[in-house]
């Protein structure tokens, strides 16, 4: 049975810029939030998981699912 990967999180880096993290590990660093969001979205699609985008205060401002939606739409 394969392990389900932890979500991709786009978070502010305290030393400047923005990071993408998965399973507590930094997977990329970017100068702008827009660059980090784009790369985080690509990674989440590749991993078929959730992408959580955080504000400067650390709160999640946006969440998108790319294949592992815990609350899929009912149809």
PQR file of N, CA, C, O and H, with PARSE charges and radii, in Angstrom:
ATOM      1  N   UNK A   1       0.849  -1.184   0.000 -0.4000 1.5000
ATOM      2  CA  UNK A   1       0.000   0.000   0.000 -0.0000 2.0000
ATOM      3  C   UNK A   1       0.886   1.235   0.000  0.5500 1.7000
ATOM      4  O   UNK A   1       1.809   1.338   0.808 -0.5500 1.4000
ATOM      5  N   UNK A   2       0.615   2.168  -0.895 -0.4000 1.5000
ATOM      6  CA  UNK A   2       1.446   3.371  -0.983 -0.0000 2.0000
ATOM      7  C   UNK A   2       1.032   4.388   0.070  0.5500 1.7000
ATOM      8  O   UNK A   2      -0.127   4.452   0.479 -0.5500 1.4000
ATOM      9  H   UNK A   2      -0.135   2.084  -1.552  0.4000 1.0000
ATOM     10  N   UNK A   3       1.995   5.171   0.490 -0.4000 1.5000
ATOM     11  CA  UNK A   3       1.767   6.207   1.492 -0.0000 2.0000
ATOM     12  C   UNK A   3       1.139   7.423   0.820  0.5500 1.7000
ATOM     13  O   UNK A   3       1.576   7.837  -0.253 -0.5500 1.4000
ATOM     14  H   UNK A   3       2.936   5.120   0.157  0.4000 1.0000
ATOM     15  N   UNK A   4       0.126   7.987   1.442 -0.4000 1.5000
ATOM     16  CA  UNK A   4      -0.466   9.229   0.950 -0.0000 2.0000
ATOM     17  C   UNK A   4       0.411  10.379   1.424  0.5500 1.7000
ATOM     18  O   UNK A   4       0.659  10.534   2.620 -0.5500 1.4000
ATOM     19  H   UNK A   4      -0.229   7.650   2.314  0.4000 1.0000
ATOM     20  N   UNK A   5       0.872  11.176   0.482 -0.4000 1.5000
ATOM     21  CA  UNK A   5       1.750  12.292   0.824 -0.0000 2.0000
ATOM     22  C   UNK A   5       0.993  13.374   1.569  0.5500 1.7000
ATOM     23  O   UNK A   5      -0.191  13.617   1.336 -0.5500 1.4000
ATOM     24  H   UNK A   5       0.670  11.050  -0.490  0.4000 1.0000
ATOM     25  N   UNK A   6       1.706  14.005   2.460 -0.4000 1.5000
ATOM     26  CA  UNK A   6       1.183  15.149   3.191 -0.0000 2.0000
ATOM     27  C   UNK A   6       0.942  16.282   2.202  0.5500 1.7000
ATOM     28  O   UNK A   6       1.557  16.329   1.137 -0.5500 1.4000
ATOM     29  H   UNK A   6       2.668  13.807   2.650  0.4000 1.0000
ATOM     30  N   UNK A   7       0.062  17.172   2.553 -0.4000 1.5000
ATOM     31  CA  UNK A   7      -0.268  18.320   1.711 -0.0000 2.0000
ATOM     32  C   UNK A   7       0.974  19.158   1.400  0.5500 1.7000
ATOM     33  O   UNK A   7       1.974  19.101   2.115 -0.5500 1.4000
ATOM     34  H   UNK A   7      -0.438  17.133   3.418  0.4000 1.0000
ATOM     35  N   UNK A   8       0.888  19.934   0.319 -0.4000 1.5000
ATOM     36  CA  UNK A   8       1.892  20.944  -0.004 -0.0000 2.0000
ATOM     37  C   UNK A   8       1.427  22.244   0.650  0.5500 1.7000
ATOM     38  O   UNK A   8       0.281  22.657   0.474 -0.5500 1.4000
ATOM     39  H   UNK A   8       0.075  19.980  -0.262  0.4000 1.0000
ATOM     40  N   UNK A   9       2.318  22.885   1.404 -0.4000 1.5000
ATOM     41  CA  UNK A   9       2.005  24.146   2.064 -0.0000 2.0000
ATOM     42  C   UNK A   9       2.908  25.237   1.507  0.5500 1.7000
ATOM     43  O   UNK A   9       4.127  25.073   1.466 -0.5500 1.4000
ATOM     44  H   UNK A   9       3.249  22.549   1.548  0.4000 1.0000
ATOM     45  N   UNK A  10       2.316  26.352   1.075 -0.4000 1.5000
ATOM     46  CA  UNK A  10       3.062  27.546   0.671 -0.0000 2.0000
ATOM     47  C   UNK A  10       3.020  28.501   1.855  0.5500 1.7000
ATOM     48  O   UNK A  10       1.955  28.983   2.239 -0.5500 1.4000
ATOM     49  H   UNK A  10       1.325  26.485   1.109  0.4000 1.0000
ATOM     50  N   UNK A  11       4.190  28.769   2.431 -0.4000 1.5000
ATOM     51  CA  UNK A  11       4.265  29.539   3.677 -0.0000 2.0000
ATOM     52  C   UNK A  11       5.328  30.633   3.589  0.5500 1.7000
ATOM     53  O   UNK A  11       6.297  30.504   2.841 -0.5500 1.4000
ATOM     54  H   UNK A  11       5.055  28.377   2.119  0.4000 1.0000
ATOM     55  N   UNK A  12       5.140  31.723   4.363 -0.4000 1.5000
ATOM     56  CA  UNK A  12       6.175  32.758   4.395 -0.0000 2.0000
ATOM     57  C   UNK A  12       7.406  32.244   5.135  0.5500 1.7000
ATOM     58  O   UNK A  12       7.296  31.518   6.122 -0.5500 1.4000
ATOM     59  H   UNK A  12       4.353  31.828   4.971  0.4000 1.0000
ATOM     60  N   UNK A  13       8.572  32.632   4.643 -0.4000 1.5000
ATOM     61  CA  UNK A  13       9.818  32.277   5.302 -0.0000 2.0000
ATOM     62  C   UNK A  13      10.200  33.445   6.212  0.5500 1.7000
ATOM     63  O   UNK A  13      10.242  34.583   5.746 -0.5500 1.4000
ATOM     64  H   UNK A  13       8.662  33.222   3.841  0.4000 1.0000
ATOM     65  N   UNK A  14      10.477  33.200   7.492 -0.4000 1.5000
ATOM     66  CA  UNK A  14      10.800  34.293   8.418 -0.0000 2.0000
ATOM     67  C   UNK A  14      12.011  35.121   7.994  0.5500 1.7000
ATOM     68  O   UNK A  14      12.153  36.270   8.411 -0.5500 1.4000
ATOM     69  H   UNK A  14      10.443  32.275   7.871  0.4000 1.0000
ATOM     70  N   UNK A  15      12.877  34.544   7.174 -0.4000 1.5000
ATOM     71  CA  UNK A  15      14.073  35.259   6.717 -0.0000 2.0000
ATOM     72  C   UNK A  15      13.849  35.955   5.372  0.5500 1.7000
ATOM     73  O   UNK A  15      14.773  36.540   4.808 -0.5500 1.4000
ATOM     74  H   UNK A  15      12.761  33.610   6.836  0.4000 1.0000
ATOM     75  N   UNK A  16      12.614  35.888   4.863 -0.4000 1.5000
ATOM     76  CA  UNK A  16      12.273  36.531   3.601 -0.0000 2.0000
ATOM     77  C   UNK A  16      11.886  35.521   2.541  0.5500 1.7000
ATOM     78  O   UNK A  16      12.383  34.394   2.522 -0.5500 1.4000
ATOM     79  H   UNK A  16      11.862  35.413   5.322  0.4000 1.0000
ATOM     80  N   UNK A  17      11.006  35.933   1.673 -0.4000 1.5000
ATOM     81  CA  UNK A  17      10.549  35.056   0.605 -0.0000 2.0000
ATOM     82  C   UNK A  17       9.480  34.079   1.084  0.5500 1.7000
ATOM     83  O   UNK A  17       8.905  34.227   2.162 -0.5500 1.4000
ATOM     84  H   UNK A  17      10.603  36.848   1.688  0.4000 1.0000
ATOM     85  N   UNK A  18       9.239  33.085   0.252 -0.4000 1.5000
ATOM     86  CA  UNK A  18       8.183  32.101   0.503 -0.0000 2.0000
ATOM     87  C   UNK A  18       8.703  30.705   0.223  0.5500 1.7000
ATOM     88  O   UNK A  18       9.506  30.499  -0.688 -0.5500 1.4000
ATOM     89  H   UNK A  18       9.706  32.964  -0.624  0.4000 1.0000
ATOM     90  N   UNK A  19       8.235  29.739   1.021 -0.4000 1.5000
ATOM     91  CA  UNK A  19       8.657  28.345   0.873 -0.0000 2.0000
ATOM     92  C   UNK A  19       7.471  27.454   0.539  0.5500 1.7000
ATOM     93  O   UNK A  19       6.322  27.760   0.860 -0.5500 1.4000
ATOM     94  H   UNK A  19       7.584  29.907   1.761  0.4000 1.0000
ATOM     95  N   UNK A  20       7.785  26.344  -0.114 -0.4000 1.5000
ATOM     96  CA  UNK A  20       6.840  25.248  -0.252 -0.0000 2.0000
ATOM     97  C   UNK A  20       7.382  24.107   0.590  0.5500 1.7000
ATOM     98  O   UNK A  20       8.568  23.780   0.536 -0.5500 1.4000
ATOM     99  H   UNK A  20       8.718  26.095  -0.374  0.4000 1.0000
ATOM    100  N   UNK A  21       6.489  23.507   1.369 -0.4000 1.5000
ATOM    101  CA  UNK A  21       6.889  22.434   2.267 -0.0000 2.0000
ATOM    102  C   UNK A  21       5.957  21.238   2.098  0.5500 1.7000
ATOM    103  O   UNK A  21       4.780  21.381   1.769 -0.5500 1.4000
ATOM    104  H   UNK A  21       5.526  23.773   1.413  0.4000 1.0000
ATOM    105  N   UNK A  22       6.518  20.062   2.331 -0.4000 1.5000
ATOM    106  CA  UNK A  22       5.729  18.830   2.331 -0.0000 2.0000
ATOM    107  C   UNK A  22       6.339  17.907   3.366  0.5500 1.7000
ATOM    108  O   UNK A  22       7.558  17.744   3.422 -0.5500 1.4000
ATOM    109  H   UNK A  22       7.474  19.945   2.598  0.4000 1.0000
ATOM    110  N   UNK A  23       5.495  17.306   4.182 -0.4000 1.5000
ATOM    111  CA  UNK A  23       5.954  16.410   5.253 -0.0000 2.0000
ATOM    112  C   UNK A  23       6.983  17.087   6.150  0.5500 1.7000
ATOM    113  O   UNK A  23       7.900  16.433   6.648 -0.5500 1.4000
ATOM    114  H   UNK A  23       4.505  17.438   4.136  0.4000 1.0000
ATOM    115  N   UNK A  24       6.833  18.415   6.361 -0.4000 1.5000
ATOM    116  CA  UNK A  24       7.738  19.153   7.233 -0.0000 2.0000
ATOM    117  C   UNK A  24       9.075  19.506   6.609  0.5500 1.7000
ATOM    118  O   UNK A  24       9.921  20.110   7.268 -0.5500 1.4000
ATOM    119  H   UNK A  24       6.089  18.946   5.956  0.4000 1.0000
ATOM    120  N   UNK A  25       9.279  19.144   5.359 -0.4000 1.5000
ATOM    121  CA  UNK A  25      10.532  19.421   4.661 -0.0000 2.0000
ATOM    122  C   UNK A  25      10.331  20.514   3.621  0.5500 1.7000
ATOM    123  O   UNK A  25       9.332  20.506   2.901 -0.5500 1.4000
ATOM    124  H   UNK A  25       8.591  18.654   4.824  0.4000 1.0000
ATOM    125  N   UNK A  26      11.271  21.455   3.536 -0.4000 1.5000
ATOM    126  CA  UNK A  26      11.208  22.491   2.516 -0.0000 2.0000
ATOM    127  C   UNK A  26      11.534  21.865   1.171  0.5500 1.7000
ATOM    128  O   UNK A  26      12.562  21.205   1.018 -0.5500 1.4000
ATOM    129  H   UNK A  26      12.082  21.461   4.121  0.4000 1.0000
ATOM    130  N   UNK A  27      10.644  22.077   0.182 -0.4000 1.5000
ATOM    131  CA  UNK A  27      10.890  21.524  -1.150 -0.0000 2.0000
ATOM    132  C   UNK A  27      11.283  22.603  -2.154  0.5500 1.7000
ATOM    133  O   UNK A  27      11.835  22.289  -3.208 -0.5500 1.4000
ATOM    134  H   UNK A  27       9.809  22.613   0.306  0.4000 1.0000
ATOM    135  N   UNK A  28      11.005  23.878  -1.842 -0.4000 1.5000
ATOM    136  CA  UNK A  28      11.447  24.967  -2.712 -0.0000 2.0000
ATOM    137  C   UNK A  28      11.340  26.301  -1.969  0.5500 1.7000
ATOM    138  O   UNK A  28      10.588  26.435  -1.004 -0.5500 1.4000
ATOM    139  H   UNK A  28      10.557  24.133  -0.985  0.4000 1.0000
ATOM    140  N   UNK A  29      12.111  27.278  -2.442 -0.4000 1.5000
ATOM    141  CA  UNK A  29      12.111  28.637  -1.882 -0.0000 2.0000
ATOM    142  C   UNK A  29      11.990  29.628  -3.033  0.5500 1.7000
ATOM    143  O   UNK A  29      12.589  29.430  -4.090 -0.5500 1.4000
ATOM    144  H   UNK A  29      12.723  27.168  -3.226  0.4000 1.0000
ATOM    145  N   UNK A  30      11.212  30.698  -2.831 -0.4000 1.5000
ATOM    146  CA  UNK A  30      10.948  31.674  -3.885 -0.0000 2.0000
ATOM    147  C   UNK A  30      10.960  33.087  -3.315  0.5500 1.7000
ATOM    148  O   UNK A  30      10.692  33.296  -2.132 -0.5500 1.4000
ATOM    149  H   UNK A  30      10.726  30.859  -1.972  0.4000 1.0000
ATOM    150  N   UNK A  31      11.274  34.047  -4.171 -0.4000 1.5000
ATOM    151  CA  UNK A  31      11.303  35.453  -3.749 -0.0000 2.0000
ATOM    152  C   UNK A  31       9.908  36.005  -3.520  0.5500 1.7000
ATOM    153  O   UNK A  31       9.703  36.813  -2.615 -0.5500 1.4000
ATOM    154  H   UNK A  31      11.492  33.877  -5.132  0.4000 1.0000
ATOM    155  N   UNK A  32       8.933  35.572  -4.342 -0.4000 1.5000
ATOM    156  CA  UNK A  32       7.582  36.118  -4.221 -0.0000 2.0000
ATOM    157  C   UNK A  32       6.563  35.021  -3.905  0.5500 1.7000
ATOM    158  O   UNK A  32       6.779  33.840  -4.177 -0.5500 1.4000
ATOM    159  H   UNK A  32       9.100  34.915  -5.078  0.4000 1.0000
ATOM    160  N   UNK A  33       5.455  35.454  -3.325 -0.4000 1.5000
ATOM    161  CA  UNK A  33       4.371  34.528  -3.023 -0.0000 2.0000
ATOM    162  C   UNK A  33       3.799  33.937  -4.308  0.5500 1.7000
ATOM    163  O   UNK A  33       3.476  32.750  -4.354 -0.5500 1.4000
ATOM    164  H   UNK A  33       5.279  36.413  -3.104  0.4000 1.0000
ATOM    165  N   UNK A  34       3.670  34.756  -5.351 -0.4000 1.5000
ATOM    166  CA  UNK A  34       3.110  34.281  -6.625 -0.0000 2.0000
ATOM    167  C   UNK A  34       3.951  33.155  -7.214  0.5500 1.7000
ATOM    168  O   UNK A  34       3.409  32.161  -7.698 -0.5500 1.4000
ATOM    169  H   UNK A  34       3.932  35.721  -5.314  0.4000 1.0000
ATOM    170  N   UNK A  35       5.286  33.307  -7.175 -0.4000 1.5000
ATOM    171  CA  UNK A  35       6.177  32.258  -7.683 -0.0000 2.0000
ATOM    172  C   UNK A  35       6.021  30.982  -6.862  0.5500 1.7000
ATOM    173  O   UNK A  35       5.972  29.881  -7.411 -0.5500 1.4000
ATOM    174  H   UNK A  35       5.726  34.115  -6.783  0.4000 1.0000
ATOM    175  N   UNK A  36       5.945  31.142  -5.536 -0.4000 1.5000
ATOM    176  CA  UNK A  36       5.805  29.984  -4.658 -0.0000 2.0000
ATOM    177  C   UNK A  36       4.467  29.284  -4.877  0.5500 1.7000
ATOM    178  O   UNK A  36       4.405  28.055  -4.889 -0.5500 1.4000
ATOM    179  H   UNK A  36       5.985  32.036  -5.090  0.4000 1.0000
ATOM    180  N   UNK A  37       3.401  30.054  -5.048 -0.4000 1.5000
ATOM    181  CA  UNK A  37       2.084  29.467  -5.298 -0.0000 2.0000
ATOM    182  C   UNK A  37       2.086  28.644  -6.582  0.5500 1.7000
ATOM    183  O   UNK A  37       1.558  27.533  -6.619 -0.5500 1.4000
ATOM    184  H   UNK A  37       3.451  31.053  -5.038  0.4000 1.0000
ATOM    185  N   UNK A  38       2.682  29.197  -7.628 -0.4000 1.5000
ATOM    186  CA  UNK A  38       2.718  28.492  -8.911 -0.0000 2.0000
ATOM    187  C   UNK A  38       3.461  27.156  -8.784  0.5500 1.7000
ATOM    188  O   UNK A  38       2.985  26.125  -9.259 -0.5500 1.4000
ATOM    189  H   UNK A  38       3.111  30.100  -7.598  0.4000 1.0000
ATOM    190  N   UNK A  39       4.619  27.188  -8.144 -0.4000 1.5000
ATOM    191  CA  UNK A  39       5.401  25.957  -7.968 -0.0000 2.0000
ATOM    192  C   UNK A  39       4.691  24.987  -7.034  0.5500 1.7000
ATOM    193  O   UNK A  39       4.707  23.778  -7.265 -0.5500 1.4000
ATOM    194  H   UNK A  39       5.006  28.026  -7.758  0.4000 1.0000
ATOM    195  N   UNK A  40       4.066  25.509  -5.981 -0.4000 1.5000
ATOM    196  CA  UNK A  40       3.311  24.649  -5.059 -0.0000 2.0000
ATOM    197  C   UNK A  40       2.157  23.964  -5.762  0.5500 1.7000
ATOM    198  O   UNK A  40       1.892  22.786  -5.524 -0.5500 1.4000
ATOM    199  H   UNK A  40       4.053  26.491  -5.794  0.4000 1.0000
ATOM    200  N   UNK A  41       1.471  24.689  -6.622 -0.4000 1.5000
ATOM    201  CA  UNK A  41       0.361  24.124  -7.391 -0.0000 2.0000
ATOM    202  C   UNK A  41       0.865  22.994  -8.304  0.5500 1.7000
ATOM    203  O   UNK A  41       0.239  21.938  -8.398 -0.5500 1.4000
ATOM    204  H   UNK A  41       1.685  25.647  -6.815  0.4000 1.0000
ATOM    205  N   UNK A  42       2.004  23.229  -8.974 -0.4000 1.5000
ATOM    206  CA  UNK A  42       2.594  22.202  -9.841 -0.0000 2.0000
ATOM    207  C   UNK A  42       2.920  20.941  -9.044  0.5500 1.7000
ATOM    208  O   UNK A  42       2.622  19.828  -9.476 -0.5500 1.4000
ATOM    209  H   UNK A  42       2.512  24.087  -8.897  0.4000 1.0000
ATOM    210  N   UNK A  43       3.533  21.127  -7.880 -0.4000 1.5000
ATOM    211  CA  UNK A  43       3.909  19.989  -7.034 -0.0000 2.0000
ATOM    212  C   UNK A  43       2.675  19.238  -6.533  0.5500 1.7000
ATOM    213  O   UNK A  43       2.653  18.007  -6.524 -0.5500 1.4000
ATOM    214  H   UNK A  43       3.775  22.032  -7.529  0.4000 1.0000
ATOM    215  N   UNK A  44       1.647  19.987  -6.117 -0.4000 1.5000
ATOM    216  CA  UNK A  44       0.422  19.355  -5.619 -0.0000 2.0000
ATOM    217  C   UNK A  44      -0.262  18.551  -6.715  0.5500 1.7000
ATOM    218  O   UNK A  44      -0.772  17.461  -6.455 -0.5500 1.4000
ATOM    219  H   UNK A  44       1.666  20.987  -6.125  0.4000 1.0000
ATOM    220  N   UNK A  45      -0.279  19.074  -7.931 -0.4000 1.5000
ATOM    221  CA  UNK A  45      -0.863  18.336  -9.060 -0.0000 2.0000
ATOM    222  C   UNK A  45      -0.071  17.064  -9.325  0.5500 1.7000
ATOM    223  O   UNK A  45      -0.650  16.001  -9.553 -0.5500 1.4000
ATOM    224  H   UNK A  45       0.135  19.959  -8.142  0.4000 1.0000
ATOM    225  N   UNK A  46       1.259  17.175  -9.296 -0.4000 1.5000
ATOM    226  CA  UNK A  46       2.127  16.019  -9.531 -0.0000 2.0000
ATOM    227  C   UNK A  46       1.911  14.943  -8.466  0.5500 1.7000
ATOM    228  O   UNK A  46       1.866  13.752  -8.771 -0.5500 1.4000
ATOM    229  H   UNK A  46       1.729  18.038  -9.111  0.4000 1.0000
ATOM    230  N   UNK A  47       1.780  15.381  -7.218 -0.4000 1.5000
ATOM    231  CA  UNK A  47       1.601  14.466  -6.086 -0.0000 2.0000
ATOM    232  C   UNK A  47       0.142  14.061  -5.874  0.5500 1.7000
ATOM    233  O   UNK A  47      -0.155  13.182  -5.065 -0.5500 1.4000
ATOM    234  H   UNK A  47       1.817  16.349  -6.970  0.4000 1.0000
ATOM    235  N   UNK A  48      -0.769  14.713  -6.612 -0.4000 1.5000
ATOM    236  CA  UNK A  48      -2.212  14.478  -6.469 -0.0000 2.0000
ATOM    237  C   UNK A  48      -2.653  14.639  -5.018  0.5500 1.7000
ATOM    238  O   UNK A  48      -3.222  13.727  -4.419 -0.5500 1.4000
ATOM    239  H   UNK A  48      -0.528  15.428  -7.270  0.4000 1.0000
ATOM    240  N   UNK A  49      -2.379  15.816  -4.473 -0.4000 1.5000
ATOM    241  CA  UNK A  49      -2.688  16.098  -3.077 -0.0000 2.0000
ATOM    242  C   UNK A  49      -3.268  17.495  -2.934  0.5500 1.7000
ATOM    243  O   UNK A  49      -3.571  18.150  -3.931 -0.5500 1.4000
ATOM    244  H   UNK A  49      -1.917  16.557  -4.960  0.4000 1.0000
ATOM    245  N   UNK A  50      -3.422  17.951  -1.707 -0.4000 1.5000
ATOM    246  CA  UNK A  50      -3.945  19.281  -1.410 -0.0000 2.0000
ATOM    247  C   UNK A  50      -2.826  20.319  -1.443  0.5500 1.7000
ATOM    248  O   UNK A  50      -1.672  20.012  -1.142 -0.5500 1.4000
ATOM    249  H   UNK A  50      -3.175  17.419  -0.897  0.4000 1.0000
ATOM    250  N   UNK A  51      -3.180  21.554  -1.812 -0.4000 1.5000
ATOM    251  CA  UNK A  51      -2.245  22.678  -1.767 -0.0000 2.0000
ATOM    252  C   UNK A  51      -2.835  23.721  -0.835  0.5500 1.7000
ATOM    253  O   UNK A  51      -3.888  24.290  -1.121 -0.5500 1.4000
ATOM    254  H   UNK A  51      -4.117  21.803  -2.057  0.4000 1.0000
ATOM    255  N   UNK A  52      -2.165  23.971   0.272 -0.4000 1.5000
ATOM    256  CA  UNK A  52      -2.601  24.955   1.269 -0.0000 2.0000
ATOM    257  C   UNK A  52      -1.726  26.198   1.148  0.5500 1.7000
ATOM    258  O   UNK A  52      -0.504  26.118   1.270 -0.5500 1.4000
ATOM    259  H   UNK A  52      -1.310  23.508   0.504  0.4000 1.0000
ATOM    260  N   UNK A  53      -2.362  27.352   0.906 -0.4000 1.5000
ATOM    261  CA  UNK A  53      -1.636  28.613   0.755 -0.0000 2.0000
ATOM    262  C   UNK A  53      -1.890  29.468   1.993  0.5500 1.7000
ATOM    263  O   UNK A  53      -3.037  29.738   2.348 -0.5500 1.4000
ATOM    264  H   UNK A  53      -3.355  27.417   0.807  0.4000 1.0000
ATOM    265  N   UNK A  54      -0.814  29.886   2.641 -0.4000 1.5000
ATOM    266  CA  UNK A  54      -0.890  30.638   3.888 -0.0000 2.0000
ATOM    267  C   UNK A  54      -0.659  32.128   3.649  0.5500 1.7000
ATOM    268  O   UNK A  54      -0.002  32.519   2.684 -0.5500 1.4000
ATOM    269  H   UNK A  54       0.118  29.666   2.353  0.4000 1.0000
ATOM    270  N   UNK A  55      -1.210  32.954   4.543 -0.4000 1.5000
ATOM    271  CA  UNK A  55      -0.948  34.394   4.570 -0.0000 2.0000
ATOM    272  C   UNK A  55       0.328  34.655   5.360  0.5500 1.7000
ATOM    273  O   UNK A  55       0.938  33.730   5.894 -0.5500 1.4000
ATOM    274  H   UNK A  55      -1.744  32.636   5.327  0.4000 1.0000
ATOM    275  N   UNK A  56       0.727  35.928   5.429 -0.4000 1.5000
ATOM    276  CA  UNK A  56       1.896  36.292   6.226 -0.0000 2.0000
ATOM    277  C   UNK A  56       1.745  35.922   7.696  0.5500 1.7000
ATOM    278  O   UNK A  56       2.732  35.622   8.367 -0.5500 1.4000
ATOM    279  H   UNK A  56       0.231  36.680   4.995  0.4000 1.0000
ATOM    280  N   UNK A  57       0.495  35.943   8.204 -0.4000 1.5000
ATOM    281  CA  UNK A  57       0.266  35.607   9.614 -0.0000 2.0000
ATOM    282  C   UNK A  57       0.219  34.102   9.855  0.5500 1.7000
ATOM    283  O   UNK A  57       0.027  33.666  10.990 -0.5500 1.4000
ATOM    284  H   UNK A  57      -0.307  36.187   7.659  0.4000 1.0000
ATOM    285  N   UNK A  58       0.390  33.305   8.806 -0.4000 1.5000
ATOM    286  CA  UNK A  58       0.418  31.857   8.953 -0.0000 2.0000
ATOM    287  C   UNK A  58      -0.915  31.167   8.754  0.5500 1.7000
ATOM    288  O   UNK A  58      -0.962  29.944   8.622 -0.5500 1.4000
ATOM    289  H   UNK A  58       0.546  33.659   7.884  0.4000 1.0000
ATOM    290  N   UNK A  59      -2.008  31.933   8.731 -0.4000 1.5000
ATOM    291  CA  UNK A  59      -3.324  31.335   8.552 -0.0000 2.0000
ATOM    292  C   UNK A  59      -3.515  30.907   7.097  0.5500 1.7000
ATOM    293  O   UNK A  59      -3.018  31.557   6.178 -0.5500 1.4000
ATOM    294  H   UNK A  59      -1.969  32.926   8.839  0.4000 1.0000
ATOM    295  N   UNK A  60      -4.237  29.810   6.901 -0.4000 1.5000
ATOM    296  CA  UNK A  60      -4.511  29.324   5.558 -0.0000 2.0000
ATOM    297  C   UNK A  60      -5.527  30.241   4.893  0.5500 1.7000
ATOM    298  O   UNK A  60      -6.618  30.458   5.418 -0.5500 1.4000
ATOM    299  H   UNK A  60      -4.640  29.281   7.648  0.4000 1.0000
ATOM    300  N   UNK A  61      -5.159  30.777   3.729 -0.4000 1.5000
ATOM    301  CA  UNK A  61      -6.047  31.679   3.004 -0.0000 2.0000
ATOM    302  C   UNK A  61      -6.743  30.985   1.844  0.5500 1.7000
ATOM    303  O   UNK A  61      -7.796  31.430   1.385 -0.5500 1.4000
ATOM    304  H   UNK A  61      -4.272  30.600   3.302  0.4000 1.0000
ATOM    305  N   UNK A  62      -6.152  29.894   1.372 -0.4000 1.5000
ATOM    306  CA  UNK A  62      -6.715  29.191   0.223 -0.0000 2.0000
ATOM    307  C   UNK A  62      -6.289  27.728   0.278  0.5500 1.7000
ATOM    308  O   UNK A  62      -5.180  27.403   0.700 -0.5500 1.4000
ATOM    309  H   UNK A  62      -5.297  29.532   1.744  0.4000 1.0000
ATOM    310  N   UNK A  63      -7.194  26.855  -0.159 -0.4000 1.5000
ATOM    311  CA  UNK A  63      -6.894  25.426  -0.198 -0.0000 2.0000
ATOM    312  C   UNK A  63      -7.480  24.849  -1.476  0.5500 1.7000
ATOM    313  O   UNK A  63      -8.652  25.063  -1.789 -0.5500 1.4000
ATOM    314  H   UNK A  63      -8.095  27.120  -0.502  0.4000 1.0000
ATOM    315  N   UNK A  64      -6.652  24.116  -2.211 -0.4000 1.5000
ATOM    316  CA  UNK A  64      -7.089  23.506  -3.461 -0.0000 2.0000
ATOM    317  C   UNK A  64      -6.735  22.026  -3.462  0.5500 1.7000
ATOM    318  O   UNK A  64      -5.682  21.628  -2.964 -0.5500 1.4000
ATOM    319  H   UNK A  64      -5.701  23.943  -1.957  0.4000 1.0000
ATOM    320  N   UNK A  65      -7.617  21.222  -4.021 -0.4000 1.5000
ATOM    321  CA  UNK A  65      -7.397  19.782  -4.074 -0.0000 2.0000
ATOM    322  C   UNK A  65      -7.054  19.357  -5.497  0.5500 1.7000
ATOM    323  O   UNK A  65      -7.689  19.780  -6.463 -0.5500 1.4000
ATOM    324  H   UNK A  65      -8.472  21.545  -4.425  0.4000 1.0000
ATOM    325  N   UNK A  66      -6.045  18.520  -5.599 -0.4000 1.5000
ATOM    326  CA  UNK A  66      -5.640  17.992  -6.897 -0.0000 2.0000
ATOM    327  C   UNK A  66      -5.604  16.462  -6.846  0.5500 1.7000
ATOM    328  O   UNK A  66      -4.649  15.837  -7.307 -0.5500 1.4000
ATOM    329  H   UNK A  66      -5.529  18.177  -4.814  0.4000 1.0000
ATOM    330  N   UNK A  67      -6.659  15.871  -6.279 -0.4000 1.5000
ATOM    331  CA  UNK A  67      -6.765  14.426  -6.308 -0.0000 2.0000
ATOM    332  C   UNK A  67      -6.912  13.742  -4.978  0.5500 1.7000
ATOM    333  O   UNK A  67      -7.176  12.540  -4.945 -0.5500 1.4000
ATOM    334  H   UNK A  67      -7.435  16.378  -5.905  0.4000 1.0000
ATOM    335  N   UNK A  68      -6.754  14.443  -3.883 -0.4000 1.5000
ATOM    336  CA  UNK A  68      -6.884  13.816  -2.568 -0.0000 2.0000
ATOM    337  C   UNK A  68      -7.799  14.673  -1.701  0.5500 1.7000
ATOM    338  O   UNK A  68      -7.455  15.010  -0.568 -0.5500 1.4000
ATOM    339  H   UNK A  68      -6.540  15.420  -3.910  0.4000 1.0000
ATOM    340  N   UNK A  69      -8.949  15.019  -2.230 -0.4000 1.5000
ATOM    341  CA  UNK A  69      -9.894  15.899  -1.528 -0.0000 2.0000
ATOM    342  C   UNK A  69     -10.567  15.162  -0.388  0.5500 1.7000
ATOM    343  O   UNK A  69     -11.279  14.187  -0.628 -0.5500 1.4000
ATOM    344  H   UNK A  69      -9.229  14.745  -3.150  0.4000 1.0000
ATOM    345  N   UNK A  70     -10.362  15.606   0.866 -0.4000 1.5000
ATOM    346  CA  UNK A  70     -11.011  14.934   2.000 -0.0000 2.0000
ATOM    347  C   UNK A  70     -12.520  15.131   2.016  0.5500 1.7000
ATOM    348  O   UNK A  70     -13.228  14.378   2.684 -0.5500 1.4000
ATOM    349  H   UNK A  70      -9.784  16.399   1.062  0.4000 1.0000
ATOM    350  N   UNK A  71     -13.027  16.130   1.294 -0.4000 1.5000
ATOM    351  CA  UNK A  71     -14.456  16.405   1.237 -0.0000 2.0000
ATOM    352  C   UNK A  71     -14.881  16.594  -0.227  0.5500 1.7000
ATOM    353  O   UNK A  71     -15.228  17.703  -0.633 -0.5500 1.4000
ATOM    354  H   UNK A  71     -12.451  16.742   0.752  0.4000 1.0000
ATOM    355  N   UNK A  72     -14.852  15.517  -1.015 -0.4000 1.5000
ATOM    356  CA  UNK A  72     -15.190  15.664  -2.438 -0.0000 2.0000
ATOM    357  C   UNK A  72     -16.647  16.101  -2.624  0.5500 1.7000
ATOM    358  O   UNK A  72     -17.494  15.827  -1.774 -0.5500 1.4000
ATOM    359  H   UNK A  72     -14.569  14.616  -0.685  0.4000 1.0000
ATOM    360  N   UNK A  73     -16.933  16.782  -3.744 -0.4000 1.5000
ATOM    361  CA  UNK A  73     -18.307  17.200  -3.990 -0.0000 2.0000
ATOM    362  C   UNK A  73     -19.227  15.997  -4.173  0.5500 1.7000
ATOM    363  O   UNK A  73     -18.840  14.979  -4.746 -0.5500 1.4000
ATOM    364  H   UNK A  73     -16.244  17.004  -4.434  0.4000 1.0000
ATOM    365  N   UNK A  74     -20.432  16.134  -3.682 -0.4000 1.5000
ATOM    366  CA  UNK A  74     -21.411  15.057  -3.856 -0.0000 2.0000
ATOM    367  C   UNK A  74     -22.120  15.272  -5.174  0.5500 1.7000
ATOM    368  O   UNK A  74     -22.425  16.406  -5.546 -0.5500 1.4000
ATOM    369  H   UNK A  74     -20.747  16.961  -3.217  0.4000 1.0000
ATOM    370  N   UNK A  75     -22.377  14.215  -5.863 -0.4000 1.5000
ATOM    371  CA  UNK A  75     -22.988  14.424  -7.146 -0.0000 2.0000
ATOM    372  C   UNK A  75     -24.010  13.422  -7.440  0.5500 1.7000
ATOM    373  O   UNK A  75     -24.627  13.464  -8.505 -0.5500 1.4000
ATOM    374  H   UNK A  75     -22.130  13.294  -5.561  0.4000 1.0000
TER
END
